[in-house]
Amino acid sequence: MSDRIYDVAIVGFGPSGAVAATLLGQAGLDVWVADRLSEVYEIPRAIALDHEIMRVFQQMGVVQAIERYLEPFTPSEYYGVDGQLIRRMTMVEPPYPQGYTPSLVFTQPPVERALRARVSQLPNVHVALSTEVQSVEQDDNGVSLHIKQADGQTGQVRARWALACDGGASGVRGQLGVGLQDLDFDEPWLVVDVLVNAKGLEKLPKTSVQFCEPERPCTYVIGPGNHRRWEISLKPGEDPKEAATQARTWALLSRWLTPEDGEIWRQSSYRFHALVAEKWRVGRVFLAGDAAHMQPPFLGQGMCQGIRDVANLCWKLVAVLGDQLPTAAVDTLLNSYGDERGAHVRELTTRIKAVGAVICERDENKARDRDARLLAECGGVVKDTPRQDVMPALSAGLVRMSPGCGALFPQPWLLVNDQRMRMDELLGNGWRLVMIGATEVVPPVSLTEKLKLCVAAFGPAHLQEADGVVQAWFARHGVTAAVVRPDNYVYGTASGAEGTLELLKALAKALSI
C-alpha cells in the first residue's frame, strides 16, 4: 500500500457509498472506497425512490443512465378487514415540485451498476473491491484503515476523514462502540420478488395494495416491468427459514399466483426493525445509511434515507476540506450532520411506524375500529394522500427559524432561450440565494468569496419558470427570499431587502465567516 493520504475513505460501496464517492469526487477530493464484495449484489432489496433522490442523481449526472430502470410508483390502496378501501396513498399532483416524478419504483442491481460506472469516470476516486476493512484507528490528523484483500494481502489506508456505509451489521460501527437506539418496531416478514409472466399479470391487482388484514397483513408492490414484490408478515411461531423455502413461499403466494405464473427472483425472511445510531460521528469517522439507521419498509424509504445522509454530509466535508470555514466552525458544521439527520430519521421513522400500525393491526376488533375511524375521518369517501406529505422538514442543525426553513426547496423547470431546463442545471448545486421579484440585495463578501453564493431572482425581468412552482412556494410561505443549501434544503427565508440581508448575515455568523 502507498503512503498516499486520501481526503475521505468510504467503507461500503452500496448505493450510499457510491453516491458519497461521486459527490466527493466531483468536488475534486481524493477518495478511497472499498467493498468486501467483488460485484454489485444481484438481488433487489430496495424498490422505491423519490424525487429528492432523483435530484441528487441529477447532480451526479446519472439520470439518463438509470431512467430505463425506473417507473412511476402506482397508488397504494389499503384494504381493511372486510376488503373495503380505507386509504389511498398517491403522489403529489403536477407540476412536480422537484422536476421529477415524485414516487418511483426501480430495479436495484442495474441502477447500482450505473452508479458505480459514474464513480469509475472520476480519476481521483480509487475503488478497492474484494477488500475488507478489518479495523479502524484514528488520531488528531486522520484515520487509519487496516484492510485485507481477497488474495490475503493486508495493508493500511490513511485518510483525513472516514465514512462508514457498510450496512446494518456495520463492522465500523461496532469497532467505534456506537450502540443502536431501538425505536420499538421488531416484526418478522417474508419478502418475495417474482418475475411474473403474462398469464400471471392478468391475475394481479393493477395498483399496489396494502392488505390490512389481522389474519396476515401483507404488502403488494408493482415494480418495473414484470417485477412484483410481496412483503408478507409471519405469525408467531412460524419458522422464518421454512417460510423462505420454495414450497412454503408458493403456498403463501397461492392467493395470487401459482408456480406456472412466474419465477421467484428472491425470497428472504427478515426482521423489520426501527433502529437509529446513538452517535453519527465519532472523531473523524461518520456513519451513514443502514450503518446509522434501519426503518420499517412501509413507505420504501430505506435507501432514500441513506442517500439523504450522504447528500447532507458530503457538502459539509467539501466545505471543511476546501478550507471554506475557519477552524472554529468545523466541528459545528460537521456535528450538524448527526443533529439534522438523527432528528429527521427519528421523525420519519415515527411516521412510518404510524403507517405500519394501520397495516399491521392483528386484533380483529381493533382493526375494525381502525377501518371505521379512517373512513369517518374522510367522510366515507377515501381521498388521495400524497406520500410526500409524510416527509418531515429538518428541525435541527444549520437552519434559521423562518417560514419554510428546513424544507426541500423546489426545482422548477426554467424557460431559457425557448428551452426547458431544470433549475439546478442553470444555478448549480452550491449555496443559492433565490428571490422572487425585483429585490436588490448585495450579499456579504464573505459569502460570495467563501461559499461562492449564487444569487438568482425570478420575475418578469429575471428567470422565467414554466409552471409557477417557485412562485407558488414563495406565496405559500409568505416570503420573497430563500437561502438554499448545497443539499437543496432551505437554510432560512425572509421578506424584503432588509430581511434578506439579515438572513445572509445570520448565515455568515452561523458559519463564522
VOLORO-163658 format. One record per residue (C-alpha): residue in three letters; y, x, z. Coordinates in steps of 0.2 Angstrom, whole numbers, plus 2048, in hexadecimal, padded with zeros to 3 digits. Layout:
! residues N
ALAYXZ...
! end
This chain:
! residues 513
MET800800800SER8128067FCASP820809808ARG82A7FC800ILE8337F080CTYR8347DE805ASP8427D2809VAL8367C480DALA8237C380FILE81A7B280CVAL8097AF813GLY8017A1808PHE80379D7F6GLY80078A7F6PRO80F77F7F1SER81A7837FFGLY8177967FDALA8197957EAVAL82A78C7EBALA8307987F9ALA82B7A77EETHR83579F7DFLEU84579A7E8LEU8467AB7F1GLY8417B57E1GLN84E7AB7D6ALA85B7B17E3GLY8577C37DFLEU84D7C77EFASP83E7D27F0VAL82F7C77F5TRP81D7CA7F9VAL8117BB7F9ALA7FF7BB7FDASP7F17AE7FDARG7DF7B1803LEU7D87A77F4SER7D87AE7E2GLU7DC79E7D9VAL7E578D7DCTYR7DA7827E6GLU7D37767D8ILE7D17677E3PRO7E075B7E5ARG7E67587F6ALA7F87537F5ILE7FB7447E8ALA80D73F7EBLEU81E7477E7ASP8307407E9HIS8417427E0GLU84774F7EDILE83875A7E9MET83B7587D6ARG84D75E7D9VAL84676E7E1PHE83A7707D2GLN84976E7C7GLN85277C7D0MET8427877CDGLY8417837BBVAL83077B7BBVAL8337697B7GLN82E76A7A5ALA81E7737A9ILE8187667B5GLU81F7567AFARG80F7527A5TYR8057527B5LEU8117457BDGLU8127327BDPRO81D7257C6PHE81571F7D6THR81070D7D5PRO8167017E2SER80B7017F2GLU8066EF7F7TYR8006EC808TYR7F36DE80BGLY7EF6D781CVAL7E06D0825ASP7DE6C181AGLY7E26CA80AGLN7F46C4809LEU8036CF804ILE80D6D5813ARG8176E480CARG81C6EC7FCMET8226FE7FBTHR82B7037EBMET8387107E6VAL84B70E7E5GLU8527057D6PRO85A70F7C7PRO8667187C5TYR85B7247CFPRO86672E7DCGLN85E73F7D9GLY85C73E7C6TYR84973C7C7THR83C72E7CAPRO83D72C7DDSER82A72B7E0LEU81D7347D6VAL80B7387D6PHE8047487CFTHR7F57537CCGLN7F67617D8PRO7EC7707D1PRO7F57717C0VAL80676F7C9GLU80277D7D4ARG7FD7887C6ALA80E7847BELEU8167897CEARG80D7997CEALA81179C7BCARG82379B7C0VAL8217A87CESER8187B47C2GLN8287B47B7LEU8327BC7C6PRO8307CF7C5ASN8377D17D7VAL8297C67DFHIS8187CF7E2VAL8097C37E3ALA7F97C97EDLEU7EB7BD7EASER7DA7BF7F3THR7E47C7801GLU7E27C2813VAL7F07C5820GLN7E67CA82FSER7F47CD83BVAL8077CD83CGLU8127D8847GLN8257D9848ASP8337E384FASP8467E284EASN8477E883CGLY8397DE834VAL8277D8833SER8177E2830LEU8087D8828HIS7F77E0829ILE7ED7DA81ALYS7DB7DB813GLN7D77D9801ALA7C77D17FAASP7C07E37F6GLY7C27E8808GLN7D17F2806THR7DE7F1814GLY7F07F5816GLN8017F081CVAL80F7E6814ARG8217E881CALA82F7DB81AARG83F7D7822TRP83A7C4825ALA8297BB823LEU8257A981FALA8147A1824CYS80F794817ASP7FC79681BGLY7F778481FGLY7F277A82EALA7E6787835SER7F4794833GLY7EE7A5839VAL8007AB83AARG80579C846GLY7F67A0851GLN7FB7B3852LEU80D7AE857GLY8067A3865VAL80F79385EGLY807783864LEU80777285CGLN80F763863ASP804754861LEU80E74585BASP800739860PHE7F6735850ASP7E473B84EGLU7D8730843PRO7C9734838TRP7CA730825LEU7C1733816VAL7CB738806VAL7C37347F5ASP7CA7397E4VAL7C17317D5LEU7C47347C3VAL7C17227BDASN7BB71D7ACALA7C170F7A1LYS7B47037A8GLY7B97077BALEU7CC7067B7GLU7CA6F47B2LYS7C36F07C3LEU7D16F87CDPRO7E26F17D3LYS7F06F57C8THR7FB6FB7D6SER7F87067E5VAL7F26FC7F4GLN7F16FD807PHE7E36F380ECYS7E96EF81FGLU7D86E8825PRO7D26EB837GLU7C06ED831ARG7C46FD827PRO7D6701823CYS7D870A812THR7E4710805TYR7E27107F2VAL7EE71B7E8ILE7F071B7D5GLY7F172D7D0PRO7F67347BFGLY7EA72F7B0ASN7DA7297B6HIS7DB7317C7ARG7D97257D6ARG7D97297E8TRP7D27207F7GLU7D6724809ILE7C971B814SER7CA71A827LEU7BA71E830LYS7B471483FPRO7B071B850GLY79F722850GLU79E72583DASP799736838PRO7A773E82ELYS79B74A825GLU78F73C820ALA79E73281AALA7A274080ETHR791740806GLN78F7397F4ALA78472A7FAARG78F725808THR79F7277FETRP79971C7F0ALA79470F7FDLEU7A670F804LEU7AD70E7F3SER7A17007EEARG7AE6F37F1TRP7B76FA7E2LEU7AC7057D7THR79A70A7D4PRO79471C7CFGLU7947157BCASP7A77137BDGLY7AD7257C0GLU7AA7367C7ILE7AE73B7D9TRP7BA74A7D7ARG7BB74D7EAGLN7B67457FASER7BA74D80BSER7BB74681DTYR7CB74B826ARG7D3747837PHE7E5741833HIS7F1749840ALA803749845LEU80775A84BVAL81776584BALA819777850GLU82277A860LYS82C788858TRP83078B846ARG83679D848VAL8307AB852GLY83B7BA850ARG83A7BE83DVAL82C7B3839PHE82E7A0834LEU821792832ALA822786823GLY81777881CASP806774824ALA80878382FALA81777B837HIS812768837MET80575B831GLN80874982FPRO7FE73982BPRO7FD737818PHE803725817LEU81372980DGLY80C738804GLN81974480CGLY80E753811MET81275F803CYS823758801GLN82775D813GLY82176F810ILE82C771801ARG83B76A80BASP837777818VAL83978580CALA84777E802ASN85077D813LEU84C78F818CYS84D799808TRP860796805LYS86379C817LEU8587AC815VAL8627AF805ALA8727AD80EVAL86C7B981CLEU8657C6810GLY8737C5804ASP87F7CA813GLN8897BA810LEU88B7B7823PRO8907C2832THR8837C883EALA8887BB84BALA8847AD83FVAL8737B283AASP8697AB848THR87379B848LEU86F798836LEU85D79D837ASN85A793847SER86178483ETYR851784833GLY84677F841ASP853773849GLU85576A839ARG844769832GLY83C766844ALA847757847HIS844751835VAL831753836ARG83074A847GLU83B73B841LEU832739830THR82173B839THR82672D845ARG82A722836ILE81A72682DLYS81072283DALA81971183DVAL81370E82BGLY802714831ALA80270883FVAL8046F9833ILE7F5700829CYS7EA705837GLU7EA6F7843ARG7D76F4848ASP7D96E5854GLU7D86D5849ASN7E36CB854LYS7F16D8854ALA7EF6DA842ARG7F26C883FASP8016C984AARG8076D783FASP8056CD82FALA80E6BF836ARG81C6CA83DLEU81E6D382CLEU81F6C3822ALA82B6BB82FGLU8376C982DCYS8386C781AGLY8396B481BGLY8276B2814VAL82C6BB804VAL8276CD803LYS8366D87FDASP8356E97F5THR8386F7802PRO83C7087FAARG832716800GLN842721800ASP84971580EVAL83D71D81AMET84472F818PRO850735826ALA85F73F824LEU86175082DSER86774D83FALA86875F846GLY86E770840LEU87B774833VAL883763831ARG89475C836MET89474B83CSER89C74082FPRO896731824GLY887736819CYS885747822GLY87374D822ALA86F742813LEU868749802PHE8777497F6PRO8747407E6GLN8717497D5PRO87973E7C8TRP8787407B5LEU8887477AELEU88F74479DVAL894755796ASN89A757784ASP891746780GLN88174D788ARG878748798MET8757557A5ARG86F7557B7MET87D75A7C3ASP87476A7CAGLU8727707B8LEU8857717B7LEU88A7757C9GLY87B7807CFASN87277F7DFGLY87E7887EBTRP88B7817F7ARG8957747EELEU8A576A7F3VAL8A375A7E9MET8B274E7E9ILE8B673E7E0GLY8C873B7DAALA8D67477D8THR8D774F7E9GLU8DE7607E8VAL8D676C7F5VAL8D677F7F5PRO8C67857FFPRO8C879380CVAL8C57A4803SER8B77A880ELEU8AD79A807THR8B079D7F5GLU8AD7B07F7LYS89E7B0803LEU8967A07FFLYS89B79F7EDLEU8A078D7F0CYS8A07827E0VAL8AE7757E0ALA8AB7657D5ALA8B57557D3PHE8AF7457CBGLY8BC7397C3PRO8C57357B3ALA8CC7467B0HIS8BD74F7B8LEU8AA74E7B7GLN8A373E7B0GLU8937377B6ALA88872B7ACASP88371E7B9GLY88F71E7C7VAL8837267D4VAL88F7317DCGLN89D7257DCALA8927187E4TRP88C7257F1PHE89E7297F6ALA8A37177F7ARG894713802HIS89972080EGLY8AC71D80DVAL8B072F809THR8B87397FBALA8B074B7FEALA89F752802VAL89A764806VAL8887667FFARG87C774805PRO87177E7FAASP8637737FEASN86C7647F8TYR86F75C809VAL88175780FTYR88976381BGLY89775681ETHR8A374A816ALA8B6747817SER8C473D80FGLY8D4743808ALA8DA755805GLU8DE758818GLY8CD75181DTHR8C475B810LEU8CD76B815GLU8C8768827LEU8B6766822LEU8B6777818LYS8BE780827ALA8B0778832LEU8A377F827ALA8AB790827LYS8AC79083AALA89978A83BLEU894799831SER8A07A5839ILE8A87AA828
! end
